[in-house]
Amino acid sequence: MSKKNILITNDDGFDAVGLKHLVEALEPIANVVVVAPASNKSACAHSMTLTHPLRFKSFGDDRYMLEDGTPTDCIFLGLHTLFGDGKLPDLVISGINVGSNMGEDITYSGTVAGAMEAVLQGVPAIAISQVLDNKIKEIVDIWDYSLAKKSILDIVRKILNDEFPLGKRKLLNINIPPCGIEECSGMRITKAGYRNYGNDYRTYHDPKGNEFHWIGLHPLIWESDDGLCDFEAVNENYVSITPIKLDMTSYDDIEKLKNWMEQ
């Protein structure tokens, strides 16, 4: 039986360590095609490039770098130019992102956006991120990602041998706790939590006295949710798996809004 086809992207860039580990994990069970941005595109969200042309740079063996492209560009162009005659890959995976993508951060995330674009194009998709703590941030290049690799391998095997568990325009968002395989508590199906945001930015002046601002990274602080959300699960060393849908309609508020408009 021939191997299934998986298209991979990320938002940390073509040379990112997480991408390399993702490829290593999946190459034994699938034909892996990589289309990744040339540079880091973190927090670019679901942005698509419309103002200038984009060019693939091939590195052989189904490895492509998209110059000045976003993860959305990578998936859109990858699906439509590398998979011809209506033949789409069996699965798209975006990651392994260095850092978390939980709660409302999924709206900022270029990693999740790559998976979003895939499901818009009719291909099942997963976004996977490695949550970091302060200690791991200092050793990110030598962190072994063993738990992330094992988790994605187990989940992808189940999908390829069975079926994708979600319907149209829905994706899986996976966050890996910052621990080894032995310390992991297992897997937990979660909802997206509520993150509390701060105002971490710095104001500086260049040598000519012109003011500029630099936005920083907010600490992972969230509203407690009895272990049901992604933040709580990861905090307890569980792999968090959250089903995400692209339909953001607040159905509970439709009648309320109708009544409000009629007043």
N, C-alpha and C positions, 0 to 999 in steps of 0.2 A: 504494500500500500504506500502511495506517494505521500511525502510530507506536506502538511498544510503550509500556507503562506501567511507570514506576519509582517506588517509594516510598522516600523518603529520610528518615533521622533522624540524630541525633548525640548525644553526651553533653556537648558544650561549650555548648549552649544555642542558642536560636532565632536570636540575632543573631551567632553565631560566624562569624569570617572564613572558616574552612575549609568550613563549610556553604555559604556564598555561592559559593565557588569550585567546589564540587562541582556545584551547580545550574547555574552558568555552563557547565561542561564538558559536561553531559549534555542540557541543553535543546535543542540543535540536533538530537539524534537520538531523543529520547523525550519522552513526556508525563510531566512530573515533578510528583509530589505530595510536599509536605514536611510532616511531622509531627515537631516537635522540642520538647524540654523548654523551659520558660520560662526556666530558669536552668541554670547549670553543674551537671552531675551526674557529674563525673569520678569514677572508682573506685567507682561505685555497683553494679557487677557486674550480675548477672541478677536485679535486684530488681523486684518488682511491688507496686504500691500497693494495699493492701487495707483500710486503716484510715480512709480518707476519700474522698469523691467527687472525680472529676476532670472538668475542663471544658475543652473546646476553645475557643480564641479564633481566629476566622478573620480572615485578612488578605487574602482574595480570591485568585483565580487559583491555587487549590489549595495555599494556604499556611496551615498551622495550627500554632498554639502550644498545647501542653498544659500548663496551669497546674499546677505542683508535681508533674509527672509524670516518670517515668524513661524512658530509651530503650525498655525493655521495654514499659512502658505505651503509649508512642507507637506501637510496631509492633502490639501486640495490638489496641488500639482503632482504629488506622488501618486495619488489614486488615478488621476486622469492622464498622466503621461507615461508612467512606468508600468501600468497594468492595462494593456490594450484590449481591444475587442470585447469590452464590457466585462472583462474578467477582473474582479476585485479580490483583494486579499481576504482571508478568512477572519482576520482579527487585526486591529490596530492597538498598539500599546505606546503610551507616552510616559517617558521617565528613563531611568529612576531619578526623580528629582532630588536634588540635594536641599533638604529642608521640607517642612510640612506644607500640606495643602488641605487644611481643615476649616470647617465653619464657613464663614463668608469669604475667606481667602480664596475659595474656588472661583469667585468672580474676578479676582485679579490674575489668577494663575494662567501662565502660558502653557504649563503642563496639562492642566485640565482642558484648556482650550483645544489642544491637539486632539484629545479624545472627543470633545464636543463636535469638532469638524467632521470627524470620522462618522459619528452616528447621524449627523445631518446628511451625509453622503450614503447612508444605508449600510455602513459597516460596523459591526460590534466593536466596542472599544473599552479600554481600561486606562486609567491614569494611576501611576504608582509613585509614591514619594517616601523618602527616608527622613523621618523626623530626627532632628539633631538636638542635643543639649549643648551647654556651653563647653563641656570637655571635648565632645566629638567635633565641634566646629574647628578646633585647633588641629585635628588629625584627619580631616575629611578625605584627604588623598590616600591615606593608608587604612581607612576603615574598610573592613572586608565585605560588608554588605551581604553577609551570608544569610541572614534571616530574610532580607528582601529577595534574594535570589531563590531561596527555597520556597518562599510564599508565592511568588509570581509563577514559578515553575509548577507548583501544585495546582494553582487556580487555572492556569492556561491548559494544563493537561486535562483537567476536568471539562473545560469548555470544548476543547478540540475533540475529546472522546464522546461528549454528550451534546450539549448545545449551550448557547449563551443564555443566561437565566433571565434577562430583561427584554422588554419589548422595544418598539421603535423609539428612537430619539432619547434613549436612556443609556447611561454608562455606569461603570463601576469605578469608584474613587477609593483607592487603597492607600493607607498611611501605615508605615512600618515603625514600631517603637524603637527607641535608641538602646537596644540591648542585643545580646547574642541569642542564638537559637535556644540554648539551655535555659535562659532566663525568661523566654517568651511564655506568656500565659495561655496562648492559643489565638484563635481568630474570633472576632465578634462582629456581628452585623449591627451597624450603627446608623444614626441619623446625623446630619450635619449640625454641629453645635453653634452656640452663639459666642463669638469672640468679642472681647472688650478691647477697643482700640485706643491707643494713646496719641500723642502728638510729637513723636520722635523725629525731629528734624534739626538741622544746624544751619546757622547763618554765618557766612564768611565774606571776606573781601579779597578780590584778586589784587595783584601788584599795582594795578591802576586805580584801585579804590572802588571798583564796581562790586556791588553786592550780589552774592549768589546764595542759593539754598541747596542743601543736600538732605534728602529724605532718608531716614534710617529704618531699621527693622524693629518692629514692636515686639515686646516679650509675649510669650504664649500665655495669655490670661483669658479665662473663659467663665461663663456662668455655669455653675454646677448643675448637673442634669441626671443625677442618680445613676451614673455609669452608662446611660443610654446613648450618649453622643460620642463623636469621634475623639474629641479631646480627652474625655474621661477614659475611654478604652485604651488609648495610647499611653495615658498616664499610668495605667495599671498593667502596662507591658503586653497589651493585646494588639494584634494586627487588626486595624479598623477597616472594614469594608462597607462603604456607603453607596447605596443606589442613588444615582442622580438623574433627574429628568430635566430636559431643556424647557419644558412648559412651565413658566414662572407665574402663571396666572394665579391670583389669590381667589380661588373659587368660593371660599367661605365669605368673601366680602362682596360678591356680585349683587346679591339681593340688597345688602346694606347700602351699596352705592346707588342702586336703582331708587331705593326709597329716599336717599339723601338728595338725589337729583330732582325728585318729584315734590320736594317740600318747598 
